[in-house]
Amino acid sequence: MGLRTWLRGKLGATSGYGADELFALHKYEVDGRFDYGAYRDAQIEKAQNDTGDVWADPKTLDLIVDHARTHIPRPSFVLCHGSKSGMESDYLAERLGCEGLGTDIAPPENAQRVVEWDFHEPKQEWIGRASLIYTNALDHSYDPKKALDAWVEQLEPGGLIYIEHTLLHGPQGAGESDPFGADMIIMPYLVLDWARGEYCVRDIIKASHKKPHWKPTDGVRQETDLDVWVFVITKI
């Protein structure tokens, strides 16, 4: 029995979507082949349209700091993928007292300590080095398994990956600029399927606070409070 079939029977009624809508992945294809240029162009356009927008917030990052202080005794290097201006890497590094670096496929010109990099791709100098990896941008992945496999290789022994997730990271938010979306209820099962015994979700942090998000409604920007979860992934 496939994962989707099993979830249709077991989890569909508890989700906010139909069982066939628990996750979505936009395909960038030309004549049946993956078009990386189309993906990159969509990400660059998204980055240019979101100039000045910072998704990470101190309350959520503080939850990660508290967890990391308990489970990572001596952090030495924080790596944040899809970090735009680098706010989260600077914040986490300062709070944990270690080095920090951000990556982004199209970082803004004023970004500091952020390197231009596609987070799907391995980078030799990061392998086995990161004490903590944070992202709120897995929804920008054209292949989340490929991305997560690369990040797990970047962990030092005992290192952890923190993936922030909200309703807007769900399947209803997936499209050309944010290709991947999954209901939070299916995320641990997806990680289990991708990992093949190499890594797993060890903790799920549910924030007590709501994440403010502004969205246009009938031409007016209205604030929407979002539930926040953080999936903590460890190498096995």
GULUMKE-701071 format. One record per atom (N, C-alpha, C): x, y, z. Coordinates in steps of 0.001 Angstrom, whole numbers, padded with zeros to 6 digits, always signed. Atoms other than C-alpha are relative to their C-alpha. Layout:
GULUMKE-701071
XYZ ...
***
This chain:
GULUMKE-701071
+000849-001195+000000 +000000+000000+000000 +000883+001243+000000 -000780-001215+000087 +001398+003394-000990 -000313+000969+001128 +000163-000976-001070 +001836+006295+001421 -001281+000807-000172 +001198-000805+000228 -000908+008347-000194 -001270-000807+000272 +001162+000847-000235 -003351+005406-000087 -000233-000203+001491 +000117+000198-001449 -002600+004748+003578 -000546+001249+000682 +000448-001254-000614 -003071+008414+004456 -001446+000302-000343 +001391-000234+000377 -006341+008532+002549 -000940-000665+001011 +000844+000715-000939 -007760+005961+004939 +000175+000444+001432 -000307-000256-001401 -006044+007074+008152 -000041+001472+000395 -000200-001380-000412 -005438+010810+008066 -000866+001011-000739 +000720-000974+000820 -007639+012389+005447 -001041+000786+000762 +001077-000670-000720 -010482+013183+007835 +000516+001029+000985 -000526-000933-000985 -008172+015035+010246 +000693+001189-000645 -000690-001076+000681 -006571+017247+007642 -000980+001054-000467 +000841-001051+000530 -007850+020544+006403 -000247-000135-001486 +000121+000203+001442 -007663+019170+002844 -000445-001423-000263 +000252+001372+000384 -008686+016091+000959 +001277-000807+000088 -001179+000845-000182 -006358+013123+001364 +000953+000085-001178 -000864-000130+001161 -005047+013618-002173 +000651+001372-000079 -000551-001353+000015 -004119+017212-001290 +000889+000250+001203 -000854-000155-001173 -001823+016560+001673 +001364+000562-000357 -001245-000620+000438 +001209+017551-000366 -000070+000279-001493 -000021-000394+001402 +001981+019160-003687 +001418+000372-000393 -001320-000355+000508 +005060+019669-005845 -000149+000491-001431 +000069-000584+001337 +005135+022030-008796 +001137-000550-000856 -001008+000552+000900 +006993+020625-011800 +000406+001045-001041 -000545-000914+001010 +009237+022769-013973 +000474-000883-001159 -000330+000934+001065 +009172+020727-017142 -000206+000618-001380 +000121-000331+001420 +009727+021318-020836 +000205-001300-000761 -000047+001260+000743 +008978+018354-023085 +000303-001176+000924 -000158+001097-000934 +008857+016118-020030 +001312-000017+000758 -001295-000052-000680 +012294+017185-018764 +000052+001187+000951 -000140-001048-000999 +013197+019214-015697 +000729+001195-000585 -000575-001243+000511 +013929+022838-016627 +000525+000804+001191 -000577-000695-001149 +016322+024160-013994 -000048+001515-000190 +000041-001435+000269 +016403+027562-015673 -001328+000614+000397 +001325-000501-000370 +012657+027948-015169 -000129+000095+001513 +000024-000042-001463 +013040+027087-011489 +000797+001191+000518 -000858-001088-000478 +015916+029513-010978 -000622+001361-000295 +000628-001274+000365 +014115+032308-012839 -001165+000323+000930 +001144-000211-000890 +011015+031817-010677 +000465+000412+001392 -000515-000345-001323 +013089+031985-007494 +000583+001401+000034 -000570-001345+000066 +014932+035120-008579 -001112+001044-000056 +001122-000938+000075 +011667+036840-009506 -000696+000124+001361 +000615-000012-001324 +010178+035845-006147 +000839+000825+000970 -000894-000731-000894 +013235+037202-004320 -000070+001503-000260 +000077-001424+000336 +013033+040512-006179 -001318+000613+000450 +001310-000501-000431 +009324+040855-005398 -000107+000080+001516 +000070+000055-001463 +009943+040068-001711 +001105+000799+000673 -001084-000792-000566 +012775+042558-001206 -000463+000707+001277 +000347-000617-001279 +012708+043689+002420 -000887-000852+000878 +000872+000884-000769 +010416+040858+003518 +000846-001040+000730 -000730+000974-000810 +011822+038757+006375 -001020-000911+000678 +000976+000928-000561 +009872+035629+007281 +000365-000418+001423 -000434+000437-001325 +011956+034566+010286 -000371+001040+001051 +000358-000917-001082 +010904+036057+013628 +000703-000408+001283 -000763+000307-001217 +012680+036303+017009 -000671-001015+000914 +000663+000937-000908 +010032+034367+018977 +000228-001445-000423 -000219+001361+000500 +010326+031295+016765 +001467-000382+000085 -001432+000285-000087 +014101+031557+016589 +000429-000255+001437 -000338+000235-001407 +014246+031753+020403 -000389-001414+000444 +000356+001391-000292 +012394+028425+020589 +001093-000956-000475 -001066+000828+000551 +015096+026941+018396 +001266+000128+000838 -001167-000217-000861 +017838+028499+020528 -000135-000808+001291 +000220+000730-001250 +016309+027010+023688 +000172-001504-000200 -000136+001431+000294 +016063+023556+022097 +001453-000355-000273 -001388+000279+000363 +019578+023764+020677 +000907+000021+001229 -000830-000070-001203 +021075+024763+024034 -000108-001271+000836 +000197+001247-000741 +019628+021590+025519 +000616-001193-000715 -000361+001197+000764 +020554+019201+022706 +001300+000119-000780 -001282-000184+000692 +023694+020707+021115 +000940+000694+000990 -000774-000560-001113 +026221+021213+023932 +000921+001166-000373 -000966-001039+000378 +028832+023301+022081 -000122+000325-001486 +000151-000342+001423 +027515+024696+018776 +001151+000874-000482 -001116-000764+000547 +030250+026042+016537 -000331+000692-001315 +000302-000558+001332 +028599+026779+013182 -001476-000175-000305 +001413-000019+000389 +025043+027737+012192 -000084+000280-001485 +000205-000181+001433 +023958+027404+008566 -001497+000132-000255 +001416-000254+000271 +020634+028871+007380 -000220+000043-001507 +000231+000095+001446 +019315+027944+003932 -001246+000791-000403 +001089-000844+000478 +017116+030303+001927 -000220+001182+000914 +000077-000992-001079 +017907+033127+004330 -000114+001453-000460 +000151-001369+000512 +017531+036181+002050 +001086+000922+000559 -000939-001000-000499 +019183+039008+004016 +000936-000548+001062 -000858+000596-001006 +020697+036680+006613 -000393+000320+001427 +000432-000357-001351 +018659+037875+009604 +000077-001198+000936 +000077+001152-000891 +018146+034359+010983 +001366-000580+000338 -001330+000535-000295 +021756+033213+010644 +000735+000907+000976 -000626-000935-000932 +022991+036368+012393 -000605-000145+001396 +000692+000075-001289 +020375+036040+015144 +000387-001280+000746 -000315+001278-000641 +020998+032355+015845 +001467-000065+000414 -001430+000036-000321 +024781+032727+015723 +000306+000869+001212 -000243-000889-001134 +024710+035649+018136 -000515-000618+001300 +000581+000571-001211 +022403+033898+020604 +000744-001256+000465 -000694+001240-000344 +024397+030656+020478 +001504+000189+000144 -001408-000298-000166 +027792+032344+020471 +000908-000757-000933 -000817+000747+000953 +029132+030773+017310 -000021+000689-001363 -000037-000522+001368 +029829+031403+013634 -001320-000282-000703 +001234+000200+000743 +026847+031828+011306 +000153+000402-001453 -000031-000289+001430 +026294+031832+007559 -001354-000316-000601 +001242+000246+000710 +023247+032111+005323 +000254-000302-001461 -000068+000236+001437 +022619+030877+001792 -001300+000472-000634 +001200-000348+000749 +020206+032110-000836 +000327-000059-001486 -000228+000111+001437 +019797+031516-004540 +000095+001367-000655 -000056-001379+000516 +019372+035277-005056 -000001+000974+001172 -000027-000885-001163 +020513+037193-001963 -000057+001468-000401 +000024-001433+000297 +019799+040945-001833 +001396+000590+000089 -001331-000605+000071 +022722+043278-002478 +000543+000378+001371 -000453-000442-001318 +022824+044428+001153 +000182-001151+000988 -000131+001155-000893 +022983+040909+002580 +001449-000147+000460 -001320+000241-000565 +025929+040234+004875 +000066-001427+000541 -000188+001387-000446 +027320+036799+005680 -001034-000934-000615 +000885+000857+000795 +025034+035304+003004 +000693-000277-001320 -000630+000361+001262 +026455+033399+000046 -001071-000416-000995 +000918+000421+001063 +024699+032865-003263 +000214-001488-000256 -000144+001447+000141 +023998+029150-003409 -001370-000638-000131 +001199+000814+000108 +021316+026683-004483 +000075-001066+001083 -000115+000878-001169 +020580+024779-001276 -000191-001482-000300 +000080+001410+000374 +019925+021534-003171 +001383-000628-000182 -001308+000493+000421 +023599+021258-004028 +000961-000130+001186 -001003+000141-001057 +026350+019911-001755 +001133+001004-000194 -001178-000870+000048 +029290+022145-000906 +001044-000609+000927 -000995+000792-000719 +032466+020412+000183 +000385+000632+001338 -000494-000642-001224 +033510+022998+002777 -001012-000023+001145 +001007+000070-001063 +030212+022572+004689 -000258-001418+000489 +000316+001384-000357 +030092+018775+004831 +000551-000335+001389 -000396+000403-001332 +030161+017534+008415 +000351+001126+000936 -000461-001154-000768 +030538+021047+009793 -001085+000681+000818 +001048-000799-000627 +027147+022485+010821 -000515-000634+001286 +000611+000438-001257 +026030+022207+014430 -001514+000111-000094 +001435-000288+000122 +022629+023623+013512 -000281+000532-001390 +000483-000506+001284 +020844+024114+010203 -001451+000410+000186 +001375-000493-000102 +017689+026230+010056 -000479+000437-001379 +000626-000530+001212 +015313+026938+007208 -001485+000196+000223 +001453-000138+000126 +011843+028275+006647 -000372-000055-001474 +000138-000099+001453 +012266+027806+002900 -000019-001349-000708 +000102+001289+000691 +011783+024098+002208 -001080+000053-001074 +001044-000142+001019 +008698+025180+000280 +000542+000550-001309 -000622-000495+001233 +011098+026720-002257 +000795-001097-000714 -000769+001098+000581 +012529+023297-003091 -000748-000663-001154 +000571+000781+001101 +011910+021599-006445 +000130-001498+000267 -000212+001404-000365 +013089+018338-004838 +000371-000032+001481 -000311-000091-001430 +012786+018376-001026 +000860-001139+000524 -000882+001092-000422 +014417+014957-000642 +001453+000323-000341 -001357-000356+000405 +017479+016142-002569 +000565+001066+000926 -000451-001079-000881 +017668+019287-000454 +000336-000541+001383 -000206+000501-001349 +017296+017451+002846 +001192-000955+000067 -001168+000885+000049 +019832+014796+001842 +001294+000817+000062 -001200-000848+000006 +022361+017581+001162 +000219+000630+001371 -000139-000645-001308 +021638+019299+004491 +000471-000988+001056 -000413+001001-000984 +022006+016097+006500 +001501-000264-000103 -001439+000189+000175 +025481+015648+005013 +000795+001148+000606 -000701-001170-000539 +026363+019133+006295 +000051-000001+001530 +000022+000040-001455 +025653+018195+009921 +001273-000619+000569 -001037+000639-000774 +028457+017545+012359 -000647-001093+000856 +000592+000993-000899 +027979+014541+014683 -000777+000683+001126 +000846-000615-001012 +025087+015447+016992 -000703+001263-000455 +000642-001202+000515 +023993+018358+014796 -001467-000236-000329 +001439+000093+000230 +020325+019123+014151 -000449+000969-001081 +000655-000854+000997 +018174+020541+011339 -001345+000444+000562 +001266-000558-000465 +015258+022835+012245 -000754+000562-001214 +000810-000436+001140 +012533+023262+009599 -001274+000655+000516 +001206-000721-000429 +009933+025932+010319 -001134-000253-000991 +001143+000380+000836 +006446+025109+009028 -001257+000699+000512 +001289-000611-000321 +003138+026974+008940 -001030-000438-001036 +001049+000317+000965 -000151+026701+007098 +000388+000446-001407 -000398-000500+001319 +001375+028732+004271 +001069-000872-000659 -000906+000975+000588 +003926+025955+003789 -000759-001251-000457 +000831+001129+000373 +001020+023632+003016 -000241-000085-001494 +000194+000227+001436 -000151+022309-000359 -000767+001110-000697 +000758-001074+000633 -002547+025186-000940 +000884+001193-000356 -000915-001089+000315 +000460+027524-001021 +001005-000339-001089 -000986+000426+000994 +002416+025522-003604 -000311+000578-001374 +000164-000551+001343 +002994+026976-007054 +001364+000231-000620 -001244-000187+000745 +005662+028230-009412 +001114+000571+000870 -001049-000619-000813 +007501+030374-006850 +000282-000769+001285 -000147+000814-001209 +006947+028037-003868 -000426-001429-000362 +000429+001245+000655 +006979+024613-005539 -000470-001120+000920 +000346+001111-000891 +006673+022326-002509 -000935+000458+001113 +000886-000278-001121 +003835+022259-000005 -000485-001292+000607 +000472+001211-000684 +002800+019726+002624 -000745+000391+001262 +000709-000144-001262 +000245+019579+005410 +000956-000445+001103 -000925+000351-001073 +002137+019504+008707 -000186-001432+000479 +000272+001340-000510 +000466+016198+009582 +000718-001082-000793 -000674+001004+000830 +002226+014421+006733 +001519+000161+000000 -001438-000250+000080 +005692+015946+007157 +000859-001117+000596 -000857+001076-000526 +007101+013231+009483 +000020-001234-000887 +000068+001159+000882 +005935+010546+007045 +000803+000231-001281 -000810-000321+001168 +007521+012332+004098 +001481-000127+000324 -001407+000105-000404 +010808+012628+005983 +000401-001461+000146 -000274+001435-000138 +010609+008935+006852 +000218-000646-001362 -000100+000561+001340 +010101+008088+003179 +001283+000459-000695 -001202-000534+000638 +012927+010374+001980 +001270-000567+000607 -001233+000290-000724 +015427+009328+004638 +000534-001397-000247 -000421+001388+000192 +015493+005570+004024 +000963-000448+001105 -000797+000436-001132 +016927+005065+007499 +001222+000832+000306 -001191-000826-000195 +019566+007802+007240 -000233+001134+000998 +000330-001086-000926 +017762+010488+009295 -001479-000085+000342 +001394+000067-000427 +014453+011121+011038 -000402+001277+000730 +000512-001068-000847 +012231+013653+012808 +000110-000468+001443 -000182+000400-001399 +013305+013500+016455 -000904+000789+000947 +000890-000833-000816 +011130+016334+017812 -000865+000850-000910 +000848-000998+000646 +008237+018539+016758 -000294+001066+001051 +000223-001113-000930 +008185+021926+018470 -001239+000753-000454 +001205-000788+000290 +004748+023569+018599 +000101+001312+000760 -000128-001310-000630 +005038+027280+019251 -001292+000380+000720 +001175-000490-000716 +002705+028781+021835 -000472+001330-000565 +000369-001275+000606 +002751+032076+019943 -000536-000213-001416 +000461+000001+001385 +001093+032871+016629 +000953+000851-000831 -000890-000753+000892 +003078+034084+013645 -000831+000986-000811 +000767-000972+000786 +001738+037328+012195 +000397-000051-001469 -000261-000008+001434 +001408+037336+008444 -000983+000950-000663 +000858-000944+000708 +000090+040076+006201 -000352-000548-001368 +000412+000445+001325 -001940+039116+003166 -001050+000954-000547 +001014-000893+000577 -004032+041170+000722 -001362-000674-000052 +001374+000500+000043 -007765+040642+001146 -000897+001116-000511 +000835-001028+000631 -010063+042593-001187 +000739+001330-000082 -000785-001216+000181 -007247+045034-001784 +000516+000611+001288 -000439-000522-001290 -006616+045558+001945 +000914-001021+000665 -000913+000907-000698 -003670+044112+003878 -000560-000312+001377 +000536+000420-001288 -005047+042091+006778 +000976-000978+000660 -000907+000857-000731 -003075+040370+009486 -000675-001335+000325 +000496+001333-000289 -003516+036619+009848 +000969-000679+000952 -000852+000715-000938 -002200+034685+012829 +000141-001448-000429 -000277+001353+000475 -000539+031422+011834 +000595-000854+001116 -000653+000959-000876 +000258+028362+013926 +001389-000313-000559 -001381+000264+000393 +003963+027518+013878 +000457-001330+000597 -000659+001229-000443 +005649+024133+014070 +001443+000034-000482 -001379+000167+000433 +009347+023347+013893 +000342-001484+000062 -000388+001407+000062 +010419+019900+012752 +001516-000086+000217 -001419+000160-000344 +013747+018844+014280 +000475-001341-000549 -000472+001190+000702 +015687+016361+012177 +001421-000327+000417 -001327+000462-000401 +018666+014300+013261 +000467-001122-000915 -000598+001104+000764 +021036+012001+011431 +000006-001243+000876 -000001+001262-000745 +020725+008348+012467 +001367-000671-000095 
***
